[in-house]
């Protein structure tokens, strides 16, 4: 039984598709399109040999999907990509990767995954890209899920330590958490929009069916819904922590102002006591004599 093998990796925070198109000599992607496809002669040119039916799908949110390619060919592609995108994040690349197999039936149709009992689809570049798009989104979503869980844990630690009265440690953790949240929202701004169908898929009913079937198989909608819930939970924690932090700062400021106000009558009382008992003149005489001995004039 012949299969089509896809490997998706999250290798970069993002990839500039306009620059990538110029780098590889490809047409600019449509405004709604979040990917480039390399195949045929273009792909053979950079490998210096006939690549056959193999393909590379490059997504703007930092995922790359290799179709029917060997491991050494994927490594070679990252080397080729370095002048454009730099070194891939190898820790991220090894951690966030998924594979998928589609089956080629005896009559040349494509079954979306081996155990599928659903409809089969005619082969072609658009179907390949539809499969690659769903797989890339699942891979990107895995990273978003883990990042958000980490941020929730950090935010919860800040709240707990703040409530325990460890203000300085809480402040440092608050700053770290807020910086992580800002970075997360910035890097995932494009990621939260990746769950639209690819532009080429949306134009054909059959491809939309294939996309929706695979999206359900990978539970993209459910996972994205949970991600949104966690994001809202994180915002609530941060808002609660910010309010608590502001309240503590306000209380400290109020205590300090009270202390300063108390100094004014205290200084007046102290001056009265010193004058009454002649202590002021005694201190002045002592310090004057001391300064004279040191040859210092007032």
LINCORMO-V868611 format. One record per residue. N is the residue number from 1. RES is the residue in three letters. PHI is phi in whole degrees, -180 to 180 (none if undefined). OMEGA is omega as a letter, one per 40 degrees, with the letter a starting at -180 (* if undefined). Layout:
# LINCORMO-V868611
N|RES|PHI|OMEGA / N|RES|PHI|OMEGA
This chain:
# LINCORMO-V868611
1|UNK|none|a / 2|UNK|-82|i / 3|UNK|-129|i / 4|UNK|-107|a / 5|UNK|-107|a / 6|UNK|-118|i / 7|UNK|-124|i / 8|UNK|-112|i / 9|UNK|-132|i / 10|UNK|-95|a / 11|UNK|-110|a / 12|UNK|-140|i / 13|UNK|-61|i / 14|UNK|-162|i / 15|UNK|-132|i / 16|UNK|-78|a / 17|UNK|-71|i / 18|UNK|-65|i / 19|UNK|-65|a / 20|UNK|-64|i / 21|UNK|-61|i / 22|UNK|-66|a / 23|UNK|-64|a / 24|UNK|-96|a / 25|UNK|70|a / 26|UNK|-105|i / 27|UNK|-62|i / 28|UNK|-64|i / 29|UNK|-71|i / 30|UNK|-63|a / 31|UNK|-59|a / 32|UNK|-87|a / 33|UNK|-82|a / 34|UNK|-113|a / 35|UNK|-154|i / 36|UNK|-119|i / 37|UNK|-120|i / 38|UNK|-113|a / 39|UNK|-157|i / 40|UNK|55|a / 41|UNK|-62|a / 42|UNK|-59|a / 43|UNK|-72|i / 44|UNK|-65|a / 45|UNK|-61|a / 46|UNK|-78|i / 47|UNK|-92|i / 48|UNK|68|i / 49|UNK|-156|a / 50|UNK|-69|a / 51|UNK|-87|i / 52|UNK|69|a / 53|UNK|-94|a / 54|UNK|-71|a / 55|UNK|-142|i / 56|UNK|-128|i / 57|UNK|-110|a / 58|UNK|-106|a / 59|UNK|-110|a / 60|UNK|-64|a / 61|UNK|-89|i / 62|UNK|94|i / 63|UNK|-97|i / 64|UNK|-128|i / 65|UNK|-114|i / 66|UNK|-102|a / 67|UNK|-109|i / 68|UNK|60|a / 69|UNK|-107|i / 70|UNK|-82|a / 71|UNK|-59|a / 72|UNK|-66|i / 73|UNK|-74|i / 74|UNK|-68|i / 75|UNK|-62|i / 76|UNK|-62|a / 77|UNK|-66|i / 78|UNK|-65|i / 79|UNK|-64|i / 80|UNK|-64|a / 81|UNK|-80|a / 82|UNK|-58|i / 83|UNK|-60|a / 84|UNK|-89|a / 85|UNK|-114|a / 86|UNK|80|i / 87|UNK|-66|i / 88|UNK|-68|i / 89|UNK|-79|a / 90|UNK|-67|i / 91|UNK|-62|i / 92|UNK|-67|a / 93|UNK|-61|a / 94|UNK|-76|a / 95|UNK|-84|a / 96|UNK|-113|i / 97|UNK|-148|a / 98|UNK|-139|i / 99|UNK|-124|a / 100|UNK|-151|i / 101|UNK|-118|i / 102|UNK|-111|a / 103|UNK|-106|i / 104|UNK|-94|a / 105|UNK|-75|a / 106|UNK|-61|i / 107|UNK|-93|i / 108|UNK|84|i / 109|UNK|-86|a / 110|UNK|-111|i / 111|UNK|-93|a / 112|UNK|-60|i / 113|UNK|-148|a / 114|UNK|-56|a / 115|UNK|-89|a / 116|UNK|-66|i / 117|UNK|-109|i / 118|UNK|-86|a / 119|UNK|-66|i / 120|UNK|-103|a / 121|UNK|-130|i / 122|UNK|-69|a / 123|UNK|-71|i / 124|UNK|156|a / 125|UNK|-62|a / 126|UNK|-70|i / 127|UNK|-67|i / 128|UNK|-57|a / 129|UNK|-70|i / 130|UNK|-63|i / 131|UNK|-63|a / 132|UNK|-61|a / 133|UNK|-64|i / 134|UNK|-65|a / 135|UNK|-65|i / 136|UNK|-64|i / 137|UNK|-67|i / 138|UNK|-64|i / 139|UNK|-65|i / 140|UNK|-62|a / 141|UNK|-66|i / 142|UNK|-59|i / 143|UNK|-68|i / 144|UNK|-61|a / 145|UNK|-63|a / 146|UNK|-69|i / 147|UNK|-61|a / 148|UNK|-69|i / 149|UNK|-63|i / 150|UNK|-63|i / 151|UNK|-64|i / 152|UNK|-63|i / 153|UNK|-64|i / 154|UNK|-65|i / 155|UNK|-65|i / 156|UNK|-65|i / 157|UNK|-62|i / 158|UNK|-62|a / 159|UNK|-63|a / 160|UNK|-63|a / 161|UNK|-70|i / 162|UNK|-66|i / 163|UNK|-70|i / 164|UNK|-79|i / 165|UNK|91|i / 166|UNK|-84|a / 167|UNK|-70|a / 168|UNK|-64|i / 169|UNK|-63|i / 170|UNK|-63|i / 171|UNK|-65|i / 172|UNK|-64|a / 173|UNK|-67|i / 174|UNK|-62|i / 175|UNK|-62|i / 176|UNK|-64|a / 177|UNK|-64|a / 178|UNK|-64|i / 179|UNK|-63|i / 180|UNK|-66|i / 181|UNK|-65|i / 182|UNK|-61|i / 183|UNK|-64|i / 184|UNK|-61|a / 185|UNK|-67|i / 186|UNK|-67|a / 187|UNK|-72|a / 188|UNK|-98|a / 189|UNK|-57|i / 190|UNK|-73|a / 191|UNK|-61|a / 192|UNK|-70|i / 193|UNK|-100|a / 194|UNK|-81|a / 195|UNK|-90|i / 196|UNK|-78|i / 197|UNK|-66|i / 198|UNK|-58|a / 199|UNK|-58|a / 200|UNK|-67|i / 201|UNK|-71|a / 202|UNK|-66|a / 203|UNK|-84|a / 204|UNK|-127|a / 205|UNK|-61|a / 206|UNK|-64|i / 207|UNK|-70|i / 208|UNK|-62|i / 209|UNK|-63|i / 210|UNK|-63|i / 211|UNK|-62|a / 212|UNK|-64|i / 213|UNK|-65|i / 214|UNK|-69|i / 215|UNK|-62|i / 216|UNK|-70|i / 217|UNK|-61|i / 218|UNK|-91|i / 219|UNK|56|a / 220|UNK|-62|a / 221|UNK|-64|a / 222|UNK|-65|a / 223|UNK|-66|i / 224|UNK|-68|i / 225|UNK|-62|i / 226|UNK|-64|i / 227|UNK|-63|i / 228|UNK|-64|i / 229|UNK|-62|i / 230|UNK|-66|i / 231|UNK|-64|i / 232|UNK|-68|i / 233|UNK|-61|i / 234|UNK|-63|i / 235|UNK|-61|i / 236|UNK|-64|i / 237|UNK|-63|a / 238|UNK|-66|i / 239|UNK|-62|i / 240|UNK|-63|i / 241|UNK|-66|i / 242|UNK|-65|i / 243|UNK|-64|i / 244|UNK|-65|i / 245|UNK|-63|i / 246|UNK|-65|a / 247|UNK|-63|i / 248|UNK|-64|i / 249|UNK|-64|i / 250|UNK|-64|i / 251|UNK|-64|i / 252|UNK|-67|i / 253|UNK|-65|i / 254|UNK|-64|i / 255|UNK|-64|i / 256|UNK|-67|i / 257|UNK|-63|i / 258|UNK|-63|i / 259|UNK|-63|i / 260|UNK|-64|i / 261|UNK|-63|a / 262|UNK|-70|a / 263|UNK|-70|a / 264|UNK|-65|i / 265|UNK|-65|a / 266|UNK|-65|i / 267|UNK|-67|i / 268|UNK|-66|i / 269|UNK|-64|a / 270|UNK|-63|i / 271|UNK|-64|i / 272|UNK|-63|a / 273|UNK|-63|a / 274|UNK|-64|i / 275|UNK|-67|a / 276|UNK|-63|a / 277|UNK|-100|i / 278|UNK|70|a / 279|UNK|-70|a / 280|UNK|-62|a / 281|UNK|-67|i / 282|UNK|-64|i / 283|UNK|-65|a / 284|UNK|-64|a / 285|UNK|-66|a / 286|UNK|-62|a / 287|UNK|-70|i / 288|UNK|-66|i / 289|UNK|-62|a / 290|UNK|-64|a / 291|UNK|-69|i / 292|UNK|-67|i / 293|UNK|-64|a / 294|UNK|-89|a / 295|UNK|60|i / 296|UNK|-115|i / 297|UNK|-96|i / 298|UNK|-80|*
